[in-house]
Amino acid sequence: MMRSRLVPAALLCACLTGLTACDGGNTEADTQVAQPAATASSAPAGAASTAPGGTTDGNGPGDKALCQTLNKAGSVMKNNISQAQKADGHVEVADAKKAFTTFHSTVTKSLASAPESSVTAAARAIAAEIAKAATSADPISTAAAGGFEELSGNLTTACKTAGVTINF
């Protein structure tokens, strides 16, 4: 049983390694995202202020801010999973659920006032996949078996079109 859990954990960690930004990924920015997940006002306020009334075009500042938020939230999730990984490679279910739930919460708050675009569609798909994994009995295996890699590629492409380079 332990060996069968190591493969999904290794695959997911490999996928999550790509969640750091090509254009930054510093630890100060990573810790700034971890705090808004616990407080309700920081993450959505940034998204709401860049898209007042939902009047941002498909490649406007709303998409750029959303991509930056997603990139930071992804980096925090990756770091949380990496820190929770045990010496034998497995990640406890509770630790994976917590990391995935924090990511999902941050993304969902950021999407609350975001106008429809290719970035928001890709972000919603990623959030749905992570939410599904977070509620499963084996979150790491569920995430590894899901379409996370393809969805990550879609988000990376959408953000690049919006003018933000991420490596999701």
Phi and psi in degrees as a GROMACS rama.xvg file:
@    title "Ramachandran Plot"
@    xaxis  label "Phi"
@    yaxis  label "Psi"
@TYPE xy
-61.8374  -41.4488  MET-2
-64.0563  -38.2747  ARG-3
-68.3935  -23.7688  SER-4
-83.8948  -21.7209  ARG-5
-70.1082  -39.2128  LEU-6
-63.0363  -50.9302  VAL-7
-60.8106  -38.5628  PRO-8
-62.9197  -42.941  ALA-9
-65.0751  -41.9793  ALA-10
-64.6187  -44.4348  LEU-11
-65.0299  -42.4497  LEU-12
-61.8312  -36.1538  CYS-13
-64.7019  -42.6296  ALA-14
-65.1068  -41.9162  CYS-15
-70.4705  -23.1746  LEU-16
-59.9132  -31.4046  THR-17
-76.5074  0.874662  GLY-18
-79.6934  -6.97237  LEU-19
-80.999  152.094  THR-20
-74.1648  144.854  ALA-21
-72.714  -26.7816  CYS-22
-103.699  19.95  ASP-23
175.937  -105.841  GLY-24
73.5642  31.1636  GLY-25
-78.3034  160.413  ASN-26
-72.7052  -26.2441  THR-27
-63.7227  -44.7171  GLU-28
-65.6837  -36.0802  ALA-29
-63.5095  -41.2415  ASP-30
-73.685  -25.3873  THR-31
-66.4175  -32.7578  GLN-32
-75.5829  -33.0291  VAL-33
-63.4044  -35.9649  ALA-34
-71.6843  -43.4689  GLN-35
-61.2569  -25.9581  PRO-36
-63.8359  -30.4059  ALA-37
-86.4613  -28.9898  ALA-38
-108.049  138.572  THR-39
-78.4002  -12.5814  ALA-40
-95.1127  -29.3256  SER-41
-69.3856  -55.3041  SER-42
-65.2821  -48.0075  ALA-43
-69.852  -28.4778  PRO-44
-62.169  -40.0993  ALA-45
-63.5164  -41.8985  GLY-46
-69.7189  -40.6573  ALA-47
-67.6408  -36.4502  ALA-48
-72.435  -23.4193  SER-49
-88.2085  -11.4248  THR-50
-137.582  60.8513  ALA-51
-62.7211  129.206  PRO-52
68.5007  10.0807  GLY-53
67.0514  35.4179  GLY-54
-102.469  25.1311  THR-55
-88.6584  135.471  THR-56
-73.9539  174.323  ASP-57
-57.5752  -25.4538  GLY-58
-124.005  29.5951  ASN-59
-85.1072  -170.504  GLY-60
-63.0822  -25.6262  PRO-61
-61.267  -44.1063  GLY-62
-65.9717  -39.8728  ASP-63
-63.5737  -46.2948  LYS-64
-63.9161  -40.2237  ALA-65
-63.5643  -43.2669  LEU-66
-61.1181  -41.8947  CYS-67
-65.2563  -40.4138  GLN-68
-64.5518  -44.4559  THR-69
-61.4612  -41.8559  LEU-70
-63.2825  -44.1674  ASN-71
-66.49  -43.4059  LYS-72
-63.303  -38.9457  ALA-73
-64.424  -38.606  GLY-74
-66.1029  -40.6393  SER-75
-63.2978  -44.0943  VAL-76
-60.5896  -45.9867  MET-77
-60.0537  -44.5599  LYS-78
-64.0681  -40.8266  ASN-79
-63.9658  -41.0986  ASN-80
-66.1314  -44.3849  ILE-81
-61.9695  -42.4168  SER-82
-68.4853  -30.0227  GLN-83
-82.2355  -14.3342  ALA-84
-66.8792  129.661  GLN-85
-79.9383  168.989  LYS-86
-58.9812  -31.8355  ALA-87
-85.9807  3.51042  ASP-88
99.5484  -14.587  GLY-89
-86.3855  159.339  HIS-90
-120.431  129.592  VAL-91
-60.7442  143.391  GLU-92
-54.7052  -46.7583  VAL-93
-61.2726  -39.0617  ALA-94
-67.2733  -42.7101  ASP-95
-65.1064  -43.965  ALA-96
-60.8104  -42.1934  LYS-97
-63.7622  -45.819  LYS-98
-62.6276  -43.7905  ALA-99
-68.8629  -39.0548  PHE-100
-67.2472  -40.0327  THR-101
-62.0628  -45  THR-102
-60.8897  -49.0583  PHE-103
-59.6255  -42.6758  HIS-104
-61.8957  -46.046  SER-105
-61.9439  -45.7495  THR-106
-65.4417  -44.9862  VAL-107
-61.809  -42.2883  THR-108
-62.7689  -40.2699  LYS-109
-68.9557  -31.1319  SER-110
-80.3071  -14.8663  LEU-111
-54.2065  -39.4206  ALA-112
-114.951  9.51146  SER-113
-79.3967  135.363  ALA-114
-71.7613  159.212  PRO-115
-65.0962  135.408  GLU-116
-165.168  176.917  SER-117
-66.3878  -30.7889  SER-118
-68.1392  -47.1748  VAL-119
-66.1974  -36.2715  THR-120
-63.4418  -44.5292  ALA-121
-66.617  -38.4898  ALA-122
-66.2657  -40.7648  ALA-123
-63.2764  -39.1263  ARG-124
-64.7819  -43.1991  ALA-125
-62.7111  -46.3008  ILE-126
-61.0835  -40.5863  ALA-127
-64.5387  -41.261  ALA-128
-65.2618  -43.19  GLU-129
-67.8956  -37.7911  ILE-130
-63.159  -41.1849  ALA-131
-61.6499  -43.7137  LYS-132
-65.7008  -40.1055  ALA-133
-64.5378  -27.2258  ALA-134
-96.0122  -1.52614  THR-135
-84.0306  164.36  SER-136
-69.815  -25.2882  ALA-137
-132.432  81.8338  ASP-138
-58.9633  -39.5953  PRO-139
-64.6151  -47.6382  ILE-140
-64.2038  -39.8996  SER-141
-63.1826  -44.384  THR-142
-65.7859  -41.1891  ALA-143
-66.9721  -34.784  ALA-144
-82.4006  -19.9313  ALA-145
-74.1835  -174.653  GLY-146
-89.0692  30.4259  GLY-147
-57.3655  -41.544  PHE-148
-63.6837  -45.7137  GLU-149
-65.7433  -43.5924  GLU-150
-63.0048  -37.6979  LEU-151
-63.1288  -41.3666  SER-152
-62.1887  -40.3149  GLY-153
-62.7593  -42.0536  ASN-154
-67.2952  -42.7773  LEU-155
-58.4112  -44.3189  THR-156
-65.2568  -44.4635  THR-157
-62.6669  -41.9323  ALA-158
-67.779  -37.0471  CYS-159
-62.6167  -40.7054  LYS-160
-62.5389  -33.9023  THR-161
-79.6638  -4.39121  ALA-162
96.6652  13.8598  GLY-163
-121.653  123.844  VAL-164
-90.724  116.938  THR-165
-127.689  162.548  ILE-166
-122.754  81.04  ASN-167
